Amino acid sequence: MTAAAVTSPPRRHRRLEAARDFAVRFSSRTDGVVGLAILLVFAILAIAPQLFVGPLETAVTATGSSLEAPSAAHLLGTDELGRDILNLTVHGARISMTIGFLATLITIALGAGIGIMSGYLGGKADALLMWLTDVFLVLPNFVLAIALAPILLDIIGAQAELFGIRATLLVIVVVIGVTSWATTARIIRSQVLSLKERMFVDRARVIGTGSGRIMRRHILPNVVNLIVAQSVLTFAYAVFTETSLSFIGLGDPFAPSWGEILAAAQSAGAPGLLAWWYIAAPAVSVVLVVVAFTLVGNALDDLLNPKSAVRR
Amino acid sequence: MSGRYLLQKLARAVLTIIVIVLLNFLLFRAMPGSPARIASHHPGVTQAAIDQLAARWGLDKPLIPDQLVAYVNATLTGDFGLSYQFRGEPVTEVIGDRFWPTMILIGLGELFAIIIGLALGAYAGWRRGSAVDRVGGGISLVLYSMPYFVIGMPLIIVFAAGLGWFPTSGMFDAGATYASGLDQLLDFAHHLVLPLTTVTLGLVGAYSILMRSAIMETRSEDYITTARAKGLTDGRVLRTHAFPNALLPMVTIIAIDLGYVVAGAITAEVVFNWPGIGTLTVDALQARDYPVLQGIFLLLSFTVVLANLVADLVYGFLDPRVRV
């Protein structure tokens, strides 16, 4: 791509072309397109839940009576406080997706940063960082999250707010991010190891470019593909983990994510009372979103990751 | 398997365990105030217990080295402190009571999931694009995307609360007296069916997806071409050549996955009120029973690290190519 610079069209055109080419290739992957469509629906719900179902219902503003089965007034029934399940589930989309998004940001930033540094710097730094990565790979993330979350909550206080986000949610975000970056670091590092030997990196080094700048300007742009694919897969994992953490009581009752709704259903004894509607909507939402992210992530991984393209 | 490989894997496991112990120490001390102050917030903890805590962990002495030494010593001798919630019962006893129910659930779940998942994945990967591959692949992906409790709750609604075939919760009928040991075992099995189905279903998806791609990778190998050229039947090539080779990477994957299985089992136990480590974790979380949480963290991380070590050794034993 460097030698052709003289004859090829200006850089912007090439990028546009590459993007169009990529869109064509992606659209031939049925699974990826289906996943993307599902995600779009949930993204719209997450951006403006009040447009579809009005403001989030609370115990005070609940519109129904306790555990009503689905009816014309409450399409998906009500919970034990009389809140409309459809209302809760649509608002849950915003909370679950926001937590998933923020946790993915932290995971990818840590994973990509550590992977690039480890791969590029090599030597002792590499040995140390990879050892750390190995430890985090083996440590059961979820168990570590369970040990970490209540301690963080006690330190900053469950009622506190940071950057306008309730501390409980922030703790979940941080805990997921801190415990799940290791896979990304491994994948990025192995790509960086081969990039580092390429001519354009050598050239940058020869003309005296510093390590920091080479990593930012030459290595990072070349692993963006991998980062994108990995982010989408991480998002699936983050939503999944958030749901599980909320379910065992680490969520925020005032910001009902899907996991939190399911936790409330469990403690209200909904399964035993045959209140299937209390469980169906949030459960189906979680599964749809995780499946969709996995489909899109796998499609992207096949298209963008040189290694898996060979494999499949 | 070379001695160097063995040493390297052992060293890694030991280092990881050291990190876990240190991390546990740091987490414990990172809490606001000393453990004694935390304890004093619990109504069930007496002044005598707090004094005992302070003496036990050397809380009047500096953090490093005295407190660290006291902590490491205690951990090495299997002393994880006293539970806040259970009126000062030792953590080891509290956890010990809950250990076997979880082991049975996870152990049997792994067993069934490995058998079903590997068979399904191998067949799907071998007959790529067949009906089994397409339907099985779809079901596997959905199962793979379901948190265990999302699998468990519908099972309760249909088979326990709806049809009444199985009990909704617990490990034995409450207050039951049994005529014989066999009756008790049957009651246990009756209670086990739904939680076990949940854990198995939760695992099957991941295993069959991974096995499918492992089998597909072997299809392009030379030894498969050779086996076909020898005129072996298709089924025989799969059973005796592709399957054993695809099993190799699965050994490592199953061990790494154990961390997720533990996580899933915790939520599955909550749904069925199964008296194992999972329900204990949730109780301890709600009561902020830190000594018990720390103990669970240590126990589960040790188990996963050991499982990974065993998997590495098995892998080195099975695969003569390993000469790292």
Chai-1 contact restraints between the chains, C-beta under 6 A:
chainA,res_idxA,chainB,res_idxB,connection_type,confidence,min_distance_angstrom,max_distance_angstrom,comment,restraint_id
A,V135,B,T16,contact,1.0,0.0,6.0,A-B,restraint_1
A,V135,B,V19,contact,1.0,0.0,6.0,A-B,restraint_2
A,V138,B,T16,contact,1.0,0.0,6.0,A-B,restraint_3
A,V138,B,V305,contact,1.0,0.0,6.0,A-B,restraint_4
A,V138,B,N308,contact,1.0,0.0,6.0,A-B,restraint_5
A,L139,B,S301,contact,1.0,0.0,6.0,A-B,restraint_6
A,P140,B,G259,contact,1.0,0.0,6.0,A-B,restraint_7
A,P140,B,V262,contact,1.0,0.0,6.0,A-B,restraint_8
A,P140,B,L300,contact,1.0,0.0,6.0,A-B,restraint_9
A,P140,B,V304,contact,1.0,0.0,6.0,A-B,restraint_10
A,F142,B,A263,contact,1.0,0.0,6.0,A-B,restraint_11
A,V143,B,F297,contact,1.0,0.0,6.0,A-B,restraint_12
A,V143,B,L300,contact,1.0,0.0,6.0,A-B,restraint_13
A,A147,B,L27,contact,1.0,0.0,6.0,A-B,restraint_14
A,A147,B,L293,contact,1.0,0.0,6.0,A-B,restraint_15
A,A147,B,F297,contact,1.0,0.0,6.0,A-B,restraint_16
A,P150,B,L285,contact,1.0,0.0,6.0,A-B,restraint_17
A,I151,B,L27,contact,1.0,0.0,6.0,A-B,restraint_18
A,I151,B,M31,contact,1.0,0.0,6.0,A-B,restraint_19
A,D154,B,P32,contact,1.0,0.0,6.0,A-B,restraint_20
A,I155,B,P32,contact,1.0,0.0,6.0,A-B,restraint_21
A,T243,B,P147,contact,1.0,0.0,6.0,A-B,restraint_22
A,S244,B,P147,contact,1.0,0.0,6.0,A-B,restraint_23
A,S244,B,T267,contact,1.0,0.0,6.0,A-B,restraint_24
A,F247,B,F149,contact,1.0,0.0,6.0,A-B,restraint_25
A,F247,B,T267,contact,1.0,0.0,6.0,A-B,restraint_26
A,I248,B,V282,contact,1.0,0.0,6.0,A-B,restraint_27
A,G249,B,V282,contact,1.0,0.0,6.0,A-B,restraint_28
A,G249,B,L285,contact,1.0,0.0,6.0,A-B,restraint_29
A,G249,B,Q286,contact,1.0,0.0,6.0,A-B,restraint_30
A,P271,B,M153,contact,1.0,0.0,6.0,A-B,restraint_31
A,P271,B,I156,contact,1.0,0.0,6.0,A-B,restraint_32
A,P271,B,I157,contact,1.0,0.0,6.0,A-B,restraint_33
A,G272,B,A161,contact,1.0,0.0,6.0,A-B,restraint_34
A,G272,B,T168,contact,1.0,0.0,6.0,A-B,restraint_35
A,L274,B,I157,contact,1.0,0.0,6.0,A-B,restraint_36
A,L274,B,A161,contact,1.0,0.0,6.0,A-B,restraint_37
A,W276,B,I157,contact,1.0,0.0,6.0,A-B,restraint_38
A,I279,B,M153,contact,1.0,0.0,6.0,A-B,restraint_39
A,A283,B,V150,contact,1.0,0.0,6.0,A-B,restraint_40
A,V287,B,S145,contact,1.0,0.0,6.0,A-B,restraint_41
A,V287,B,M146,contact,1.0,0.0,6.0,A-B,restraint_42
A,V290,B,S145,contact,1.0,0.0,6.0,A-B,restraint_43
A,V291,B,L141,contact,1.0,0.0,6.0,A-B,restraint_44
A,V291,B,S145,contact,1.0,0.0,6.0,A-B,restraint_45
